[in-house]
Amino acid sequence: MTQFLTMKQLAEELRLSRRVVSAVLNNRCRELRISEATEKRVREYLEASGYVRSRSALQLKSKEDNGIIGILYCGKFIDLEYLTASLTLLTQEIRRRCGFSEITGVEPDHLYEGVGEFIAKGIRKLIWIHANTEKEEFTHAEKLFPLFSRLEKVVIFKFDFLNPESAETYLSNGVELVGFDSEKSYRETAGIFSRAGHRSIALNDILFPSGEPLPGNHKLHSIFQEAGMTVYGLHPGPGVAPGDVPRRMAENLAALYWKEGVKAAFIRNDLLAAEVMHRLGDYGIHVPGDVALIGFSGSPYSGWLPVPLTTFEHPVEEMCQCTMNLLDGKESSGSPRSHIFENKLVLRKSHGPTNGLKKGE
């Protein structure tokens, strides 16, 4: 791989002074009386050599905002279709408005380095996409606040809003929060199942067989308990390979159906819900006749399944528009605040009716 050409190398190759080459690169030929022939020769050489000017180096030299918007994420981003759709919309709008975006995916324990790299490149506006639970993201947030203070604007996209204390900490450190109302959706789900007569529920983010919530999911657990439902877990635990999780969850749900009489499940990922639904057939268990199922994330294919999936569509377009307006200062009221959007419940067929249950009042 060839190395980047320095100003000195360019001048030597062209047999010109560094002053002349710099004048062409900085569009100052007329000001410094560089001839058109010389300018043409330099530009043709640069084009033929594949020379690319470093925008970040220029910024560091001038200490001015380079206009690029940074997008940072970590975690299982690709598994969540609505986040990949959000990334597409955000990058399209950023390119339309300012031409460039810088996207970096890091491991959770390298968030500091990721933000530091953005600052070193002259980026002054940052979108931090939360792909993990609020608790996992917040674990690494405190050390980022000094870096955030050096940025003009930071927006967290897809904030959880399930922990008021963490939300207040972000806001007090100048971070805008954009996300959807998960708690309202969980309560709607609990209501649907309760009214149908279900008194027990299986959740994918609760451990099987202990019934303990995975980190950051205690609110999910308590909402269904408050609705008068016994909560069971489907998650097989941390030692299971990701590709084997759907099979194990279907196996666990089948066991709960036979041994505990569990006939309802809420799986907060449409792809995972679809796989579990399919694998339940291997045990002779059918949705919704035997088990009622509700998903969460509003994937496009959820309506095309053999049994169309009841799910919640996330307000992706509205959240992206809000995020861009915040970066432009159009929705800024001075102090950072929470921007909470509602999910749309899409009722299809997978949530019931279920055999052996009488519909509630």
C-alpha positions, 0 to 999 in steps of 0.5 A: 500500500502506498503512503500518503504524499507529503507537501515536501514530496509533492514539491520535489516530484513536481520540481516546484517550491512548497509555496507554489504547491500550497497555493494550488491546494489552498486555491490561492493561485490568483492571490499569489500570482501562480500561472494558469499553466503551473496550476493546471500541471499541479492539479493534473499531477494530483489527480493522476496520483490519487492525492486526497487532501486530509480534512482532519489535518486541515481542521487541526491546523486551523482549529475550526469545526470541519462540519462533519457529524460523527456517529458512534455506536457499540454492541449488537447493532446489526441485529436490530433492523430499526437501528440499521434503518435509522443509520441509513436515514441519518447518514442520508440526511447528514450527507444532504446537509453537509456532505460528510459523516464519520461512523465508528463502531467500537466495543463498549470499553473503547467508547472513550477512545472512539469519542476521542478520535472524533474530537481529534478529527475536528468533529464537533457534533456527535450522535451516540446510538444506544444499541445496548441496554441503558445500564450497559451504556451508562456504565461507560458514560461517566468517563465520556462527560469531559470529552462531551464538554468539548463538543458543540452538541451530543445527541443520544439516539434510542435512549431507553428512558427506563431509569430517570436517574441516568436520564437526569445525569446525561441531561445535566452533562449537556446531552440531548436524549431521543428515544421511544417510550418502551415502558408504555409499550410493555404496559400495553403488552401486559394489558393485551395478555391480561385481558385475554386471560393470561396469568403467566408470561415468558420474556426473552430478556429473563433468564431460564430457569431462574427467572432473574432479569438480564442486566437492565431489564428489571423494569420489564420484569416488574411491569408484568408482575404489576399486571398480576402475571407470573414471569418466566424467563426464556434466555438460556444464559450468557454461555450460549452461542448467539446462533443457538439462542433461538433454538434454546428459547423455543426449547425453553418456551416449550418446556414452560408450556408443558410444565407450567402452562405458560401460553403467552410470550413477549419477545423484544426482537421481531427476528428472534420472535419469528425464529422462535415461532418457527421452531415451536412447530418442531414441538407441535406447539402453534402460534396463536392456537397454543401460545400467544406471541407479541414481538417488538421492533416493527420489522417489515417482514413481521407482517409477511410471516405465516402467522403475521406478528403483532408487534410495535413499530418504532417512530424511526423517521420522527426520531431521526428528524428530531436528532438532525434538528437538534444538531442544527439547533432548530429544536434546542430550548437552551437546556438539554431535554428528553425527546420521547416518542410513542411506538405504534402497536400493530395488531395482527394475529400472533397475540391470540386467541389462544386455546383453553383461555377465555377472553377477559372483560 
